[in-house]
Amino acid sequence: MKSLTLNAPAKINYLLDVIRRRPDGYHDLRMIMQRVNLCDEITITLTDTPEVAVTCGKKGVPDGPGNIAWKAARALLDLAGVGQGATIAITKNIPVAAGLGGGSSDAAAVLMGMNELLGLGLSDQKLMEIGLKLGADVPFFVFRKTALAEGVGEQLTVMPAMPPAWVVLVNPGVHVSTAWVYRNLQLKNRAELAKLPHFYGNIEDICSILSNDLEAVTIPAFPVIADIKASMMRLGALGAMMSGSGPTVFGLFRDRETAEMAADALTAGTGWFTAAVETM
């Protein structure tokens, strides 16, 4: 059986502006999205029977049609029109429902992997169009570059080169519903969007744009997020912010040693998920 193993990286949001609510209930956004090298491992194997099976074994991750990776495989098998199926084994290293895009990244990896295994020859643009039907963040992970994402996240533009950074991720394990966050967001009256720099020479330049409109909803309900941000800064972060709708907080660090020391300090006595990782 043909098989392929791929890494599916997490993402953080350097910027998340919520611009307006759309008639379809979604929101127009402006985000700067950055991949980091905390990755799920996805092994896809083609089978001779038409079923799709997903195995993960992680609490909160469905194994059947409720899994976005299952939907990605099904979409490409239906497009190929073959009698084959696939088994997908997911080793989850990215926390679930954490604002890090793990599910969307898994789906993107499956789209790219199935495209290769089935010999479909679909362009990235076509895979991004298919991915958008699965989830708003999926196109970004097919895009594979640091991006300005607009619309619901599907309008992607390559960002100017950004300096590499060490990133500490901390997830306190509280459950934050993305739908609840957007439902409770009071939209800002924006005369115009803040202008973004055209050049990022150092990590401080990245820190100058850190902003997340969703913190206004999530932090009052989960003050631990603000506590983690403050701890990150005390431990040497140059900037710290919640990623996506939370609850994961990331801090940007200049070097590996400081980042790893901060991660160790934030883990001690808390039981929180922490990881010191690099931008991609």
C-alpha positions as CSV (number, residue, x, y, z in Angstrom):
1,M,0.0,0.0,0.0
2,K,1.2,3.5,-0.8
3,S,2.0,5.5,2.3
4,L,3.2,8.9,3.2
5,T,4.1,10.6,6.5
6,L,3.9,14.4,6.8
7,N,4.4,17.0,9.6
8,A,1.5,19.4,10.3
9,P,2.8,22.5,12.0
10,A,0.9,24.8,14.5
11,K,0.4,28.5,13.9
12,I,0.3,31.6,16.0
13,N,-1.4,35.0,15.1
14,Y,0.9,38.0,15.4
15,L,-2.2,40.1,14.5
16,L,-5.9,39.5,14.6
17,D,-8.2,42.4,13.7
18,V,-11.9,41.7,13.5
19,I,-13.2,44.2,11.0
20,R,-16.9,43.4,10.6
21,R,-19.6,40.8,10.9
22,R,-20.7,39.4,7.5
23,P,-24.2,38.6,6.4
24,D,-23.3,34.9,6.5
25,G,-22.5,35.1,10.2
26,Y,-18.8,34.9,9.8
27,H,-16.4,37.8,10.3
28,D,-14.0,39.7,8.0
29,L,-10.6,39.5,9.6
30,R,-7.1,40.9,9.1
31,M,-4.5,38.5,10.5
32,I,-0.8,37.9,10.3
33,M,-0.2,34.2,10.6
34,Q,3.1,32.5,11.4
35,R,3.9,28.7,11.5
36,V,5.9,27.3,14.3
37,N,7.7,23.9,14.4
38,L,5.4,22.2,16.9
39,C,3.9,19.6,14.6
40,D,1.4,16.8,14.5
41,E,2.6,13.7,12.6
42,I,0.2,12.5,9.9
43,T,0.6,9.1,8.2
44,I,-1.7,8.4,5.2
45,T,-2.0,5.0,3.7
46,L,-4.1,4.2,0.6
47,T,-6.3,1.2,0.9
48,D,-8.1,-1.0,-1.6
49,T,-11.5,-0.5,0.0
50,P,-13.4,2.8,-0.3
51,E,-13.6,3.6,3.4
52,V,-11.7,6.4,5.2
53,A,-10.5,5.6,8.7
54,V,-8.8,8.1,11.2
55,T,-7.0,7.0,14.3
56,C,-5.8,9.4,16.8
57,G,-6.7,8.3,20.3
58,K,-6.6,11.9,21.7
59,K,-9.5,13.1,23.8
60,G,-11.6,15.6,21.9
61,V,-10.5,14.3,18.5
62,P,-13.2,12.3,16.7
63,D,-12.1,9.3,14.6
64,G,-14.8,9.4,12.0
65,P,-16.6,11.9,9.7
66,G,-16.5,14.5,12.5
67,N,-12.7,14.8,12.0
68,I,-11.6,17.5,9.5
69,A,-8.8,15.3,8.3
70,W,-11.4,12.6,7.5
71,K,-13.3,15.2,5.4
72,A,-10.1,16.3,3.6
73,A,-9.3,12.7,2.6
74,R,-12.9,12.1,1.5
75,A,-13.0,15.2,-0.6
76,L,-9.9,14.2,-2.6
77,L,-11.0,10.5,-3.0
78,D,-14.4,11.7,-4.3
79,L,-12.6,14.1,-6.7
80,A,-10.3,11.3,-7.9
81,G,-13.3,9.0,-8.5
82,V,-11.3,5.9,-7.6
83,G,-12.5,2.9,-5.5
84,Q,-9.7,3.3,-3.0
85,G,-9.9,4.6,0.5
86,A,-7.4,5.7,3.2
87,T,-6.3,5.2,6.7
88,I,-5.0,8.3,8.5
89,A,-3.0,7.9,11.7
90,I,-2.6,11.2,13.6
91,T,0.0,11.6,16.4
92,K,-1.2,14.7,18.2
93,N,1.5,17.0,19.6
94,I,-0.5,20.3,19.1
95,P,-3.1,20.9,21.9
96,V,-6.7,20.4,20.8
97,A,-9.0,23.5,20.5
98,A,-6.1,25.8,21.6
99,G,-6.0,28.6,19.0
100,L,-3.0,27.0,17.3
101,G,-4.8,25.6,14.2
102,G,-3.9,22.0,14.8
103,G,-7.0,20.5,13.1
104,S,-6.8,22.8,10.1
105,S,-3.1,22.0,9.7
106,D,-3.9,18.2,9.9
107,A,-6.5,18.7,7.1
108,A,-4.1,20.7,4.9
109,A,-1.4,17.9,5.4
110,V,-4.0,15.3,4.3
111,L,-5.0,17.4,1.2
112,M,-1.4,17.7,0.2
113,G,-0.6,14.1,1.0
114,M,-3.6,12.6,-0.8
115,N,-2.9,14.8,-3.8
116,E,0.6,13.2,-4.0
117,L,-0.5,9.6,-3.3
118,L,-3.4,9.7,-5.8
119,G,-1.2,11.5,-8.4
120,L,-3.9,14.1,-8.9
121,G,-1.5,17.0,-9.7
122,L,-3.7,19.6,-8.2
123,S,-2.2,23.1,-7.7
124,D,-1.8,24.6,-4.3
125,Q,-4.5,27.1,-5.3
126,K,-7.0,24.3,-6.0
127,L,-6.1,22.6,-2.7
128,M,-6.7,25.9,-0.9
129,E,-10.1,26.2,-2.6
130,I,-11.0,22.7,-1.4
131,G,-9.5,23.5,2.0
132,L,-11.6,26.6,2.5
133,K,-14.8,24.5,2.4
134,L,-13.3,22.5,5.3
135,G,-12.2,25.4,7.5
136,A,-11.1,29.0,7.2
137,D,-7.5,28.3,8.4
138,V,-6.9,25.3,6.1
139,P,-5.7,27.4,3.1
140,F,-3.0,29.1,5.2
141,F,-1.4,25.7,5.9
142,V,-1.4,24.8,2.2
143,F,0.1,28.2,1.5
144,R,3.1,27.4,3.7
145,K,4.4,30.9,4.1
146,T,4.1,33.7,6.7
147,A,1.0,35.5,5.5
148,L,-1.4,38.4,5.8
149,A,-4.8,36.7,5.8
150,E,-7.9,38.7,5.0
151,G,-11.6,37.9,4.4
152,V,-12.4,34.9,6.6
153,G,-8.8,34.0,6.3
154,E,-8.7,32.8,2.7
155,Q,-7.2,35.9,1.0
156,L,-3.5,35.3,1.6
157,T,-0.6,37.6,0.8
158,V,3.0,36.7,1.5
159,M,4.4,38.9,4.3
160,P,7.8,40.6,4.1
161,A,10.6,38.5,5.4
162,M,10.5,38.3,9.2
163,P,13.4,37.5,11.5
164,P,13.3,34.0,13.1
165,A,12.2,33.9,16.7
166,W,12.0,31.4,19.6
167,V,8.4,31.1,20.7
168,V,7.2,29.8,24.1
169,L,3.6,28.3,23.9
170,V,1.6,27.9,27.1
171,N,-1.8,26.3,27.2
172,P,-3.5,26.4,30.6
173,G,-6.0,23.7,29.6
174,V,-9.2,25.8,29.9
175,H,-11.8,25.3,27.2
176,V,-12.6,28.4,25.1
177,S,-15.3,28.1,22.4
178,T,-14.4,30.1,19.3
179,A,-18.1,30.5,18.5
180,W,-18.7,31.9,22.0
181,V,-15.8,34.4,21.7
182,Y,-17.1,35.8,18.4
183,R,-20.7,35.9,19.6
184,N,-19.6,38.1,22.6
185,L,-17.2,40.4,20.8
186,Q,-18.1,44.0,20.7
187,L,-16.8,45.2,17.3
188,K,-14.6,48.3,17.4
189,N,-15.6,51.4,15.4
190,R,-12.6,51.5,13.1
191,A,-12.0,54.7,11.1
192,E,-9.2,52.9,9.4
193,L,-6.9,49.9,10.1
194,A,-3.5,50.6,11.6
195,K,-0.9,50.6,8.9
196,L,1.5,47.6,8.9
197,P,5.3,48.0,8.5
198,H,6.8,47.0,5.2
199,F,10.1,45.9,6.9
200,Y,10.8,43.7,9.9
201,G,14.4,43.9,10.9
202,N,14.3,42.4,14.4
203,I,11.9,40.8,16.8
204,E,11.0,44.1,18.4
205,D,9.5,45.1,15.0
206,I,7.3,42.0,15.2
207,C,6.3,42.9,18.8
208,S,5.2,46.3,17.6
209,I,2.3,44.8,15.7
210,L,1.2,42.2,18.3
211,S,-2.6,42.7,18.7
212,N,-5.6,40.4,19.1
213,D,-9.1,41.8,19.3
214,L,-10.4,38.5,20.7
215,E,-8.5,39.1,24.0
216,A,-11.2,41.6,24.9
217,V,-13.6,38.7,25.3
218,T,-11.4,35.9,26.4
219,I,-9.3,37.5,29.1
220,P,-12.1,38.8,31.3
221,A,-13.6,35.3,31.3
222,F,-10.3,33.5,31.7
223,P,-7.9,35.9,33.7
224,V,-5.2,33.1,33.7
225,I,-4.4,34.3,30.1
226,A,-3.4,37.7,31.4
227,D,-1.4,36.1,34.2
228,I,0.5,34.0,31.7
229,K,1.2,37.0,29.5
230,A,2.6,38.9,32.5
231,S,4.7,35.9,33.6
232,M,6.1,35.6,30.0
233,M,7.3,39.2,30.1
234,R,8.9,38.8,33.5
235,L,10.7,35.7,32.2
236,G,12.3,37.6,29.3
237,A,9.8,37.6,26.5
238,L,10.0,40.6,24.2
239,G,6.2,40.4,23.6
240,A,3.4,38.1,24.6
241,M,-0.1,37.6,23.3
242,M,-3.0,35.1,23.0
243,S,-3.1,33.2,19.8
244,G,-6.4,33.0,17.9
245,S,-9.4,32.7,20.2
246,G,-7.2,31.2,22.9
247,P,-6.5,29.9,25.4
248,T,-2.9,29.4,24.2
249,V,-0.5,32.3,24.9
250,F,2.7,32.7,23.0
251,G,5.8,34.8,23.9
252,L,8.6,35.8,21.5
253,F,12.2,35.3,22.7
254,R,15.5,36.3,21.2
255,D,17.3,33.0,22.0
256,R,16.7,29.3,22.7
257,E,18.2,29.4,26.2
258,T,15.9,32.1,27.5
259,A,12.9,30.5,25.8
260,E,13.6,27.1,27.3
261,M,14.2,28.5,30.8
262,A,10.9,30.4,30.6
263,A,9.0,27.3,29.4
264,D,10.5,25.3,32.4
265,A,9.5,28.0,34.8
266,L,5.9,28.2,33.4
267,T,5.5,24.4,33.6
268,A,6.7,24.1,37.2
269,G,3.8,23.4,39.6
270,T,1.1,24.2,37.0
271,G,0.6,21.2,34.9
272,W,0.2,23.5,31.9
273,F,1.2,22.4,28.4
274,T,4.3,24.4,27.4
275,A,6.7,24.2,24.5
276,A,9.7,26.2,23.3
277,V,9.6,26.1,19.5
278,E,10.9,28.1,16.5
279,T,9.2,30.0,13.8
280,M,9.2,28.4,10.3
